[in-house]
């Protein structure tokens, strides 16, 4: 708000990044990433509006969040490059997921931590849900996989699963794995 409008930032690099506290994007902030490793966020991801572009180039990045995610209405998490971008829940304790904005384009949403991720608001995924370890609890808020969204999960493992209702859009006489 000090700048009186939208502020655009770009971060680029090829090494791991460690954020020892929260990553907070204020209202009107657009952050574009051009990174090719993991960005570790040891506390919360807070997005008060604006756009978090996880990849605007051919590089791939993983945004690993160890605590809560809070996204305000009007906030967007997206990608505009050709790399593979992932938002990874990696908490070992309870993670509250309060996403009232949107996720767009080819952003993977992944769970790989022993803690429970509790959906506090409905979440709609456009691209891919990856389940490796831990539960995503949807008993109070629906998790929706859009028509082109896929799931990557080990069907023989009980380590990663959805605990509660989940909706898959666009099914038409075809099989689909509901973990």
C-alpha positions, 0 to 999 in steps of 0.5 A: 500500500505504500507504493499506492498500487500494484508492486511486481517482484521477480525472484530467480535462482538455481539453488535452494532457498530457505525462508525461516519464517512466513512468506507473506504477499501483501495486497497488490503484490505480484511475485514471479518466480524463475527458480529451479530448486525448492523454496522452503517456507518454515512457517506460513504462506500468506497471500493477501491478494495479488498473484504468486506465479510459481514459474514464468520460465522453463525452470521447475520449482517446488514451494514447500510449506511446513505450516499453514496456508492462508489465501484471501479472495482475489489471490491467485497462485499460477504458472506461466512458464513451461516448467513443472510447478508444485505447491507442497504441503510438508508439515509434520503437525496440523496444517490449516489450509484456508484458500479463498483465492484460486489456483490456475494452470499447471500447478501441482498440489502435493501432500508429503508429510506425516501431519494432517492437512485440514481444508478450512475452505473449499479448494478446486485444483486444475492440474494435479493432486499428488499424494505421497504421505499424510492425510488431507481432511476434507470433512468440512470443506470440499476438495474438487478436482477440475475436469483436467485434474489428475491424481498421482498416488501409490494405490498400494500405500496407505500413507497418503489419502483423502479423509472425507469427501472429494469431487471429480468434475468431467467424468464420463463413463471412465474410471478414476482413482479416488484415494 
